[in-house]
Amino acid sequence: MFVMSPHASLAVPHTFNIGDNDFLLDGQRFQIRCGEMHFARVPREYWRHRLQLCKAMGLNTVCAYLFWNFHEWEKGQYNWSGQADAAEFCKIAQEEGLWVILRPGPYACAEWEMGGFPWWLLKKDGMKLRTRDPDYLAASRAWLKEVGRELGPMQVTKGGPILLVQVENEYGFYGSDAEYMRQMRQATIDAGFNVPLFACNPPQTLRNGLVKELFQVVNFGSNPEAGFKALREVQSKGPLMCGEFYPGWFDTWGFPHHLGKTAQYLQDLEYMLLHNASFSIYMAHGGTSFGMWGGADRPFKPDTSSYDYDAPVSEAGWIGDKFKLTRELFSKHLLPGEKLPEPPPSNPVIAIPKFELTQSAGLFDNLPQPISDKTPRNMEAYDQGRGCILYRTTIPAGPAAKLDAQSAHDFAWVYLDEKQIGIMDRRSQKCSVSLPARTAPARLDILVEAMGRVNFGPEMHDRKGLQSPVNLTVADGKKVELEQWQIFRLPLDEPMLASLKWHEDKPNGPAFWRGTFDVKHPDDTFLDLSNWGKGVLWVNGHCLARYWNIGPTQTAYLPGPWLKAGSNEIVILGLVGPQEPVMVGLDKPVLDHLRPELDFSHSNKPKGKLLLNGLSATYSGTFAEGSKAQEVHFPQTAKGRQFCIETLNAYDGKEFAAIAELDIFGADGKPIPHTTWTIAYVDSQESQKEDGSALNAINGQLADYWHTEWSSASPPHPHHLIIDLGTSADIGGFRYTPRASEGGGRIKDYRIYVGDKLADQGQ
């Protein structure tokens, strides 16, 4: 019987095949117990520690994503060293007795900046990602060829640990072009991969873009029986496998911290173990989206830097009940010859006493040479990938007016003669600001912060910055387009930080702050940012995290290896705040403290009132019972900007309503992109004990859902959820996806309304 040596040599090749019922490693049955761990989200110095934890938990395989942009941030400049040394990660995994499943993209998702795509793909107008666009295909093939050069030698067929390689990722959520998937498969083969290739999708989209030459696995967060039934409908034989099994979920700014349901997680794991199914726990260890690598959920819901995920191994490598219970379960289902090692101890943690940041550098005092342009364009047009960008022009004297832009991605602070007068906020599609009357010409500055690009759906074509036209509208309705701009690129990179001019005084407006702190032993800590507002921070040159005091994350994980005994330097960009320029280091993270009162321009519950009185329903119906997605096509199209679903009751007879996803079809029967969607109105959403935000119903993720209040109140039916599409459209129907997990809220009877103004959103 095959037993893998904990120090297997690359010189000894193995065979790995897909049989009619089992995976076969050197001809023997091999049930894959895999867990996801992203080396980009874990300090290189801790890779071995975290992999040892994975092994001790009972995993025999680790899943490794490659984020294309992490290795090729600038076109043609590849980085496989240091934190990006994927081959070293695979080597350490092999040394620790773990096999590897490789997920090279080109698309990843993973709540990572632009789903792993490099920003420079967006420099070309009209670029169509994840299609047969020739420029996109050429870039993707070049990337996969580079991956093959770097990691091809790590395949099991050459003595390495890589058993399987994924082609694309959950493409069925995005499109249905099987030829595109065939070309991605061929590009992966051409790159030199000769181990089995596979594709993954959730149950509802397994048929979209289905290619029989690819082994299929299914992704789900609960109900493995239903998931595998859907898989068998498209793949009648071969081992069953769940490609992503969710023990928790990721967090987004301004919404409750997610905790998984451990009892259900263990029950579903046991079902898979007993039914000879393989799986990958997403995530076994989440880690941290250090720096500015965190992405954004669709339509635009930025992700926190913490990627703790409520995984069995915490963000900082700690273990608790979920780890211990998983290990206990796995120990009952080991393959012949397997024995679980003891988990390594957690790394030491320190607290850092309060210290002050005494130096500052005002952002407006540290601008680079500008670029002149007639009208503002997006950040990518100025060859900039991330950070902030400042647009400046002069506006004439005149009466009060409204300033509006076509778009502002993502937050824009508007200043007149360096005095802040308003904020544009992409979350609510708010791209206008009221300007006061001016007795003399005034300097207009629009400072735009780019958060992570959307990592899911067509919204990934997420160009940052300001988009023209930018107009002034006066009381009589006359519009004047503003022209002759200066653009200042602020990429927040090392050269920019090195050029800052520091002072000992308190600045006005957005600024960088600098200070030092001493530690005796460079161990892990958690910097408390609750006193600060919004921005980015660096420690000893490491870009640590984005921060935002609205929560739920209030700390930034600082790994001990990035500190040094003695003096350490910290630099913080404060776009909002701070209350005081002071900082402490805690010995525990704060991941679950929401402070909505500190949000500068947005409330998670849309304001306004319902305007349905006197309106006739566009459509009335009854959903089928169960968890399957259901499509409804109207007898005739209805025109409107807003779409309302009114729930009348639920199948369990209780007062709750829940929706995993709503897709709205155009007159052609195809889904309308969510790009400009917002929630115009929701009468109830749970925001205390779980993230039941209405935005979950339009974010494309089927594992989360809108859920009406249940922790402190239980308002009765009818419930109303109104989506604003951003522009009027011909609507031919919709698709309703119930929550997949067990629980209340699956809707029975409902009414649909379509119109231009079904709710007054107020101000």
Buried (B, 14 or more C-beta within 10 A) or exposed (E): EEEBEEEBEBEEEBEBEBEEEBBBBBEBBBBBBBBBBBBBBBBBEBBBBBBBBBBBBBBBBBBBBBBBBBBBBEEEEBEBEEBBBBEBBBBBBBBBBBBBBBBBBBBBBBBBBBBBBBBBBBBEEEBBBBEEBEEBBEBBBBBBBBBBEBBBBBBBBBBBBBBBBBBBBBBBBBBEBBEBBBBBBBBBBEBBBEBBBBBBBBBBBBBBBBBEEBBBBBBBBBBBEBBBEBBEEBBEEBBBBBBBBBBBBBBBBBBBBBBBBBEBBBEBBBBBBEEEBBBBBBBBBBBBBBBBBBBBBBBBBBBBBBBBBBBBBBBBBBBEEBBEBBBEBBEEBBBEEBEBEEBBEBBEBBBBEEBEBBBBBBBBBBBEEBBEBEBBBBBBBBEBBBBBBBBBBEBEEBEEBBBBBEBBBBBBBBBBEEEBBBBBBBBBBBBBBEBEEBEEEBEBBBBBBBBBBBBBBBBBBBBBBBBBBBBBBBEEEEEBEBEEBBBBBBBBBEEBBEEBEEBEEEBEBBBBBBBBBEBEEBBBBBBBBBBBBBBBBBBBEBBBBBBBBBBBBBBBBBBBBBBEEEEBEBBBBBBBBBEEBBBBBBEEBBBBBBBBEBBBEBEBBBEEEBBBEEEEBBBEEEBEEEBBBBEBEBEEBBEBBBBBBBBBBBBEEBBBBBBBBBBBBBBEEEBBBBBBBBBBBBBBBBBEEBBBBBBBBBBBBBBBBBBBBBEEEEBEBBBBBBBBBBEEBBBBBBBBBBBBBEBBBBBBBBBBBBBEEBBEBEE
